[in-house]
Amino acid sequence: MNKRTMMISGVLLAVVICMASVAHVVAQPSPFMIDGYVYDAAGSPCNGPDVQITNLNTSENWSATAVNASNRYQLVLSSENVSAGNMLRIEVSGCSQSKTVEHAVTQNEIDAGGFMMNITLESAAMPDLVVTNKSEELLADGTFNVTYTVANIGTADANASTTSIRIDGTEIANDSVPALAIGENYTNTVGPFECPCGTNVTVKVCADSDNEIVESNETNNCIENVLECPPCKPDLTVTGLTTPESIYANLSNTINATVSNIGEGDACAFNVSLVADGSVVDTVSVEDVEANESVNLSFRWTPTQAGEYELCVIADSNDEIVESNETNNEYCENVTVLESKPDLVIVRIALKTTGYVNEDNVLGVLVKNIGAMDAGSFDVSLSVDGTSLGEQTVASLTAGESTELEYAWTPTELGGHVLSVTVDTNNEVEESNETNNDYTRTSVIIKRTDWAQFHYNEPHLGFSPSKAPNTNETLWVSDDISAIGSTSPAVADGKVFVYSGPSGWGGGENAQLYCFDVFTGDILWNVSISTPEWGSWSSPAYHDGKVFTATGKETRCINASTGELIWTFVNPSGEASCNGGPVIADGKVVTNDWQGRHYYCLDEETGELLWTFTETNTGSWGTAYAQGTPAYADGKFYLTTWVYPGGNIYCVNASTGEVIWHQTTPLDTCGSPTVSNGIVYVTNYNFYGDGEIYALNATDGSILWHQTIQRTDSTPAVAYGNVYVTGGCRGYSDRQTYCFNATTGDLIWETNVSEGIGGWTCSVAVADGKVFVGTEGGDYFDYAGTYALDAFTGDLIWSYPEGGASPAVADNIVFTIGGGKVYAFYTPMPDLVITEKTETLLENGSFTVNYTVTNIGDAEAGSSTTTIYIDGISSLEDPVPALAAGESYTNTVGSFDCPCGTTLNVTVCADTNDEVEESNETNNCMTNEFECLPHVSSYGASVYYRKHVIFAWGALGEPDHIGATLFRNARIEIELEQTIPACRNVSVWVRKVGFRPASFNVYVSPDGESWTAIGSETCNSRRWTRYDFNGNWGDVNYIGITKPGTWWKPRIMALDAVHAEN
């Protein structure tokens, strides 16, 4: 106790004594204080001890207070609580130690007001868990186990506890340890644990890792050491085996394999063998393969006979490498070896033309010999919907080579048609596989009035033969689908295809391709596509039942009916397309990658890359841009690029991509070309002024004419001998729409700048004497205004305050985009069609026509004229009254001559004088073939009746100059070999006998009962003479001849033969 403490205690004691004295005087209870200091067994202060004091005489119990959390305790009682002679028990615990003392209170302590007692604690009996032994055992697989022993070296039993295993400071495992008595131990083996080859790991084992046991020593629970792991080993395995599509006997076949080192150590030189049915056929030496690396190998194998083989590749076939895994060196596949023969297959059927109904189209059939031997002559047959388009002969085809055959096809119906091809139709070539000669797919035929691709078709004419609305009446308007500004719809097969997604430079996500119903605007399907980049406003394209997209870095081919993906092509450059969409022509798809400077030509059916065009020229920006949608005409693609400043126009071979000619312009050709009548039209964009329109010779690229216009990316439209284009950029220049003479370039008309009609990203559409164009508005690249102008004067016909982006015209409807919506404009019109037509053959061999004309349009049709054409010649006109929408008119007209034995083309056409303006002027006619009665002829076969006739049999059969003799008033009736339907000609062969002329009459009958007189003649010749009688007598089965005369005036006549025909 220091001096300060002693002084404080003395003062307190004095106070207590003073208070006790006063209390004694006044007989009040006096204070009684017990205090002291607590030390542990080692003599160190034990702070915060728990001190319990009990008066054993009264059983009262008190808790002393630790002063300021120190090792001092204090308890203040009164004389009422403690008396001299009382026994106090003081129980002290703390610092994991305890002690109990008893103290008898003396009178002096009562008088002194308390006592002081320092207490030194005694150590309690406690367990102490330590790890006494630890060892590691390395296993064959590179892992290890840990064996350890934990012992209780303390003075008390230990309950159950947990031992932890730590590797490089990370707890990997826990092990339960049972209760251990004093001196008892526990041994166990745990693992396995990873031991990375070529490294050292620190292994630490700790007893009572969860501090479940209170121990006498908490610092001796752990033991650790460093374990050296084994060196790294390689592990060689065959990760790939590639065989040819066909393997042939007695030919050298290339087998490719990939061997990988999946181990952690490098592999030195080793061998790899190719084994066929257990026999090594080739071995390749490998110098070395580092860890996690691979090597591609090629083997040669010449099997001696066809059949099934097990083909294996064995890495480290001579066991030269010590590996971490010696069981995974072999990879096997079962293969079929074919006899060395040709093998002819159909690779594809391409619709190489647009696919319009009732027009000539071309189907390209690609035949390939995938066999091992050359093929001699063979035939290829193609049928459509079961009807043959003919056979073609291929003289020979070298192994591995292909050839394309073209077939002409004029489809007469819209929609799907089944195309079926068979190669080696007549089994002329003995092949290794006779089961793969057939190929079938469906081709979809559309109308010429469809707007299938960007700017109508592959040459980008921008001119549709469709009718077009005369007013701004909307047929339907879509919801806001975020249709991309400046894009154009594709319309075909009753569907409208539209891009949706981010517009302008801002970018975004969730791009979609929407498919709408043409007439209702109902959404048929929509699918996700790659998001356009750089603010691209390209457009989708349709062909042969498929719709093609070029957005982002991908070109996709999608089933137009279902939205299902058919194939995807990713730009090899990793760059995205911009503003130029796909064009489909000649069985190919061409698309761009903008600043990648390429155009890619793909196979339409497979997406296979056929050729690549690269722009090598650059401008002041040090690069170039392949931006437009290519145009196609006459086996050539026309491409545009720009280099800033400056434009390039290329004509390339469609099959090879080779450049035929190249032309340049001073300004940038950022738009797409148009090809019409041997002229290529392109436009220029000028960042700082006016643009240009150029007309180039399509054969050599020479410039024919050019004119200054507003800056533009617009694709020109060609119609009525004119070229139409628009340009101008909102906020940067005026906006106008122009019409030039397509041949001379002379300006015909232009819109007034004050009207602001047009825009640099708009390509006009022309149809039905009208020009459809938009004006910019809304967000960047967006449109907010649609205009219909007179194609010949430029006068405004109608306008609408929405839409306007590069319109499309199909099915008498104008489709355009603006403000995220799709707009469809339509004016109701009548449409007269022949819905029914039948021919009725009459008894006399002529026929009548019954027809029905129906107004299938949605407006009334005035009176019109229907014409009947027989073999293309107008034979009759029939007036038709006015018909309301949906109303019909039926009439029967004729009769018309139908020569027996012939087939007539009978055509009925509504509105032949064009008295009614219709929504569709191409569907007025219905044609079919009508077979007249077959040609039937017959001679006499038997005598049905005779009178005054001798040698009657002489009149039967063909003329033979032996006849029957008729005398007096003679009559003979002859039955023909067969009935002659619709008989039109009867012939008889007669001569007179004697000097007098002989007169006779001819009759015909269908049944020998009812007779019809058909003519009379007088024969003056002794030579056999043929007499013909013509008419329409219906069915004839009998011919009768009468000769008047008497016995006194004989008129003798001979009859050689009778004949009838229709």
PEVENKA-V187018 format. One record per pair of residues at least 4 apart in sequence whose C-alpha atoms are under 6 Angstrom apart, sorted by the first residue. I is the first residue (numbers start at 1). GAP is how many residues later the second one is. Records with the same first field share a line. If there is no record, write none. Layout:
BEGIN
I=GAP + GAP
END
This chain:
BEGIN
9=4
14=4
15=4
16=4 + 97
19=4
20=4 + 10
23=4 + 5
29=50
30=48 + 49
31=46 + 47 + 82
32=44 + 45 + 46 + 81 + 82
33=42 + 43 + 44 + 81
34=40 + 41 + 80 + 81 + 82
35=38 + 39 + 81
36=36 + 37 + 80 + 81 + 82
37=34 + 35 + 81
38=8 + 33 + 80 + 81 + 82
39=4 + 5 + 6 + 7 + 81
40=4 + 6 + 80 + 81
41=80 + 81
45=26
46=25
47=23 + 24
48=18 + 21 + 22 + 23
49=44 + 45
50=42 + 43
51=12 + 13 + 40 + 41
52=10 + 11 + 38 + 39
53=8 + 9 + 36 + 37
54=6 + 7 + 34 + 35
55=4 + 5 + 33
56=31 + 32
57=29
64=9 + 10 + 11
65=8 + 9
66=6 + 7
67=5 + 6
84=21 + 22 + 23
85=19 + 20 + 21
86=18 + 19
87=16 + 17
88=14 + 15
89=12 + 13
90=10 + 11 + 12
91=9
92=6 + 7
93=4 + 5
97=24 + 25 + 26 + 27
98=23 + 24
99=22 + 23
107=4
108=4
109=4 + 5 + 6
125=30 + 31
126=28 + 29 + 30 + 89 + 90
127=27 + 28 + 29 + 30 + 31 + 88
128=24 + 25 + 26 + 87 + 88 + 89
129=22 + 23
130=20 + 21 + 90 + 91
131=18 + 19
132=17 + 18
133=15 + 16
134=13 + 14
135=11 + 12
136=9 + 10
137=7 + 8
138=5 + 6
139=4 + 5
143=49 + 50 + 51 + 52
144=48 + 49
145=45 + 46 + 47
146=43 + 44
147=41 + 42
148=39 + 40
149=37 + 38
150=35 + 36
151=33 + 34
152=30 + 31 + 32
153=30
156=26
157=23 + 24 + 25
158=21 + 22
159=20
160=17 + 18 + 19
161=16 + 47
162=13 + 14 + 15 + 46 + 47
163=11 + 12 + 43 + 44 + 45 + 46
164=9 + 10 + 41 + 42 + 45
165=6 + 7 + 8 + 39 + 40
166=4 + 5 + 6 + 37 + 38
167=35 + 36
168=33 + 34
180=4
195=34
197=32 + 33 + 34 + 35
198=31 + 32 + 33 + 34
199=30
200=27 + 28 + 29
201=25 + 26
202=23 + 24
203=21 + 22
204=19 + 20
205=17 + 18
206=15 + 16
207=14
232=32 + 33
233=31 + 32 + 90 + 91
234=29 + 30 + 31 + 32 + 33 + 89
235=26 + 27 + 28 + 88 + 89 + 90
236=24 + 25
237=22 + 23 + 91 + 92
238=20 + 21 + 93
239=19 + 20
240=17 + 18
241=15 + 16
242=14
243=12
247=90 + 91
248=89 + 90 + 91 + 92
249=54 + 55 + 56 + 57 + 89 + 90 + 91
250=52 + 53 + 54
251=51
252=49 + 50
253=47 + 48
254=45 + 46
255=43 + 44
256=41 + 42
257=39 + 40
258=37 + 38
259=35 + 36
260=33 + 34
261=30 + 31 + 32
262=30
263=28
264=27
265=26
266=24 + 25
267=21 + 22 + 23
268=20
269=17 + 18 + 19
270=16 + 46
271=13 + 14 + 15 + 45 + 46
272=11 + 12 + 42 + 43 + 44 + 45
273=9 + 10 + 40 + 41
274=6 + 7 + 8 + 38 + 39
275=4 + 5 + 6 + 36 + 37
276=34 + 35
277=32 + 33
306=31 + 32 + 33
307=29 + 30
308=27 + 28
309=25 + 26
310=23 + 24
311=21 + 22
312=19 + 20
313=17 + 18
314=15 + 16
315=14
339=93
340=32
341=30 + 31 + 32 + 90 + 91
342=29 + 30 + 31 + 32 + 33 + 89
343=26 + 27 + 28 + 88 + 89 + 90
344=24 + 25
345=22 + 23 + 92
346=20 + 21
347=19 + 20
348=18
349=15 + 16
350=13 + 14 + 237
351=12
352=10 + 11 + 234 + 235
353=8 + 9
355=90
356=89 + 90 + 91 + 92
357=54 + 55 + 88 + 89 + 90
358=52 + 53 + 54
359=51
360=49 + 50
361=47 + 48 + 49
362=45 + 46 + 47
363=43 + 44
364=41 + 42
365=39 + 40
366=37 + 38
367=35 + 36
368=33 + 34
369=30 + 31 + 32
370=30
371=28
372=27
373=26
374=23 + 24 + 25
375=21 + 22
376=20
377=17 + 18 + 19
378=15 + 16 + 46 + 50
379=13 + 14 + 45 + 46
380=11 + 12 + 42 + 43 + 44 + 45
381=9 + 10 + 40 + 41
382=6 + 7 + 38 + 39
383=4 + 5 + 6 + 36 + 37
384=34 + 35
385=32 + 33
414=31 + 32
415=29 + 30
416=27 + 28
417=25 + 26
418=23 + 24
419=21 + 22 + 23
420=19 + 20
421=17 + 18
422=15 + 16
423=14
443=101
444=100 + 101
446=47
449=16 + 17 + 361
450=41 + 42 + 360
451=5 + 39 + 40 + 359
452=4 + 38 + 39 + 40 + 90
453=4 + 37 + 88 + 89
455=5 + 7
456=4 + 6
458=173 + 174
459=172 + 173 + 174 + 215 + 216
460=214
461=256 + 257
462=255 + 303
463=256 + 303 + 304
464=303
466=344 + 346
467=301 + 345 + 452
468=300 + 344 + 345
469=357 + 358
471=327
473=352 + 353
474=350 + 351 + 352
475=349 + 350 + 351
476=348
477=345 + 346
478=343 + 344
479=342
480=340 + 341
481=339
482=18 + 19 + 338
483=16 + 17 + 337 + 338
484=15 + 16 + 17 + 19
485=18 + 296 + 297
486=51 + 295 + 296 + 319
487=50 + 51 + 52
488=51 + 318
489=8 + 9
490=6 + 7 + 51
491=4 + 5
494=24
495=21 + 22 + 23
496=19 + 20 + 22
497=17 + 18
498=15 + 16
499=13 + 14
500=11 + 12
501=10
502=5 + 6
503=32
504=31 + 276 + 277
505=29 + 30
509=22
511=17 + 18 + 20
512=15 + 16 + 17
513=13 + 14
514=12
515=8 + 9 + 10 + 11
516=5 + 6 + 7 + 8
517=4 + 5
530=21 + 22
531=21
532=4 + 19 + 20
533=19
536=42 + 43
537=42
538=41 + 42 + 43
539=42
540=8 + 9
541=6 + 7
542=4 + 5
545=15
546=12 + 13 + 14
547=10 + 11 + 13
548=8 + 9
549=6 + 7
550=4 + 5 + 31
552=24 + 25
553=17 + 18 + 22 + 23
554=15 + 16
555=13 + 14
556=11 + 12
557=9 + 10
558=5 + 6 + 7 + 8
559=4 + 5
575=18 + 21
576=17
577=15 + 16 + 17
578=16
580=47 + 48 + 49
581=48
582=8 + 9
583=6 + 7
584=4 + 5
587=17
588=14 + 15 + 16
589=12 + 13 + 15
590=10 + 11
591=8 + 9
592=6 + 7
593=5
594=31 + 32 + 33
595=30
597=17 + 18 + 27 + 28 + 29
598=15 + 16 + 28
599=13 + 14
600=12
601=9 + 10
602=5 + 6 + 7 + 8
603=4 + 5
618=4 + 5 + 6 + 25
619=24 + 25
624=18 + 19
625=16 + 17
626=15
628=12 + 43 + 44
629=43
630=8 + 9
631=6 + 7 + 42
632=4 + 5
635=19
636=16 + 17 + 18
637=14 + 15 + 17
638=12 + 13
639=10 + 11
640=8 + 9
641=6 + 7
642=4 + 5 + 6 + 26 + 27
645=22 + 23
646=19 + 20 + 21 + 22
647=17 + 18 + 20 + 21 + 22
648=15 + 16
649=13 + 14
650=11 + 12
651=8 + 9 + 10
652=5 + 6 + 7 + 8
653=4 + 5
663=38
667=17
668=16 + 17
669=14 + 15
670=43
671=42 + 43
672=43
673=8 + 9
674=6 + 7
675=4 + 5
678=20
679=17 + 18 + 19
680=15 + 16 + 18
681=13 + 14
682=11 + 12
683=9 + 10
684=7 + 8
685=6 + 26 + 27 + 28
686=4 + 5 + 25
690=20 + 21
691=17 + 18 + 19 + 20
692=15 + 16 + 17
693=13 + 14
694=12
695=9 + 10
696=5 + 6 + 7 + 8
697=4 + 5
710=17 + 18
711=16 + 17
712=15 + 48
713=47 + 48
714=46 + 47 + 48 + 49
715=48
716=8 + 9
717=6 + 7
718=4 + 5
721=21
722=18 + 19 + 20
723=16 + 17 + 19
724=14 + 15
725=12 + 13
726=10 + 11 + 12 + 32
727=8 + 9 + 31 + 32 + 33
728=5 + 6 + 7 + 31 + 32
729=4 + 30 + 31
734=19
735=18 + 21 + 22 + 23 + 24
736=15 + 17 + 21 + 22
737=13 + 14 + 21
738=12
739=9 + 10
740=5 + 6 + 7 + 8
741=4 + 5
757=18
758=16 + 17
759=16 + 17
762=43 + 44
763=43
764=8 + 9 + 42
765=6 + 7 + 42
766=4 + 5
769=22
770=19 + 20 + 21
771=17 + 18 + 20
772=15 + 16
773=13 + 14
774=11 + 12 + 13 + 30 + 31
775=8 + 10
776=6 + 7 + 8
777=5 + 6 + 7
778=4
783=20 + 21 + 22 + 35
784=17 + 18 + 19 + 34
785=15 + 16 + 17 + 18 + 19
786=13 + 14 + 17 + 18
787=12
788=9 + 10
789=5 + 6 + 7 + 8
790=4 + 5
803=13 + 14 + 15
804=12
805=11 + 12
807=8 + 9
808=6 + 7
809=4 + 5
813=12 + 13
814=10 + 11
815=8 + 9
816=6 + 7
817=4 + 5
828=30 + 31
829=28 + 29 + 30 + 89 + 90
830=27 + 28 + 29 + 30 + 31 + 88
831=24 + 25 + 26 + 87 + 88
832=22 + 23
833=20 + 21 + 91
834=18 + 19
835=17 + 18
836=15 + 16
837=13 + 14
838=11 + 12
839=9 + 10
840=7 + 8
841=5 + 6
842=4 + 5
843=139 + 191
844=138 + 188 + 190
845=137
846=50 + 51 + 52
847=48 + 49
848=45 + 46 + 47
849=43 + 44
850=41 + 42
851=39 + 40
852=37 + 38
853=35 + 36
854=33 + 34
855=30 + 31 + 32
856=30
857=28
858=27
859=26
860=23 + 24 + 25
861=21 + 22
862=20
863=17 + 18 + 19
864=16 + 47 + 51
865=13 + 14 + 15 + 46 + 47
866=11 + 12 + 43 + 44 + 45
867=9 + 10 + 41 + 42
868=6 + 7 + 8 + 39 + 40
869=4 + 5 + 6 + 37 + 38
870=35 + 36
871=33 + 34
883=4
898=34
900=32 + 33 + 34 + 35
901=31 + 32 + 33 + 34
902=30
903=27 + 28 + 29
904=25 + 26
905=23 + 24
906=21 + 22
907=19 + 20
908=17 + 18
909=15 + 16
910=14
936=44 + 125 + 126
937=123 + 124
938=39 + 121 + 122
939=18 + 37 + 119 + 120
940=16 + 17 + 34 + 35 + 36 + 37 + 118
941=15 + 34 + 35 + 36
942=32 + 33
943=31
944=29 + 30 + 31
945=27 + 28
946=25 + 26
947=23 + 24
948=19 + 22
949=16 + 17
950=14 + 15
951=13
952=12
954=8 + 9 + 10
955=8 + 9 + 100 + 101 + 102
956=101
958=99
959=97 + 98
962=94
963=91 + 92 + 93
964=90 + 91
965=88 + 89
966=4 + 86 + 87
967=85
968=77 + 78 + 79 + 82
969=74 + 75 + 76
970=72 + 73
971=70 + 71
972=68 + 69
973=66 + 67
974=64 + 65
975=63
976=61 + 62
979=57 + 58
980=55 + 56
981=53 + 54
982=52 + 53 + 80
983=50 + 51 + 52 + 78 + 79
984=46 + 47 + 48 + 78
985=44 + 45 + 75 + 76
986=42 + 43 + 73 + 74
987=40 + 41 + 71 + 72
988=38 + 39 + 69 + 70
989=36 + 37 + 66 + 67 + 68
990=34 + 35 + 64 + 65 + 66
991=30 + 31 + 32 + 33 + 62 + 63
992=6 + 29 + 30 + 61
993=59 + 60
997=22 + 23
998=20 + 21 + 53
999=18 + 19
1000=16 + 17 + 42 + 43
1001=15 + 40 + 41
1002=11 + 12 + 13 + 38 + 39
1003=9 + 10 + 11 + 36 + 37
1004=7 + 8 + 34 + 35
1005=5 + 6 + 31 + 33
1006=29 + 30 + 31
1045=5 + 6
1046=4
END
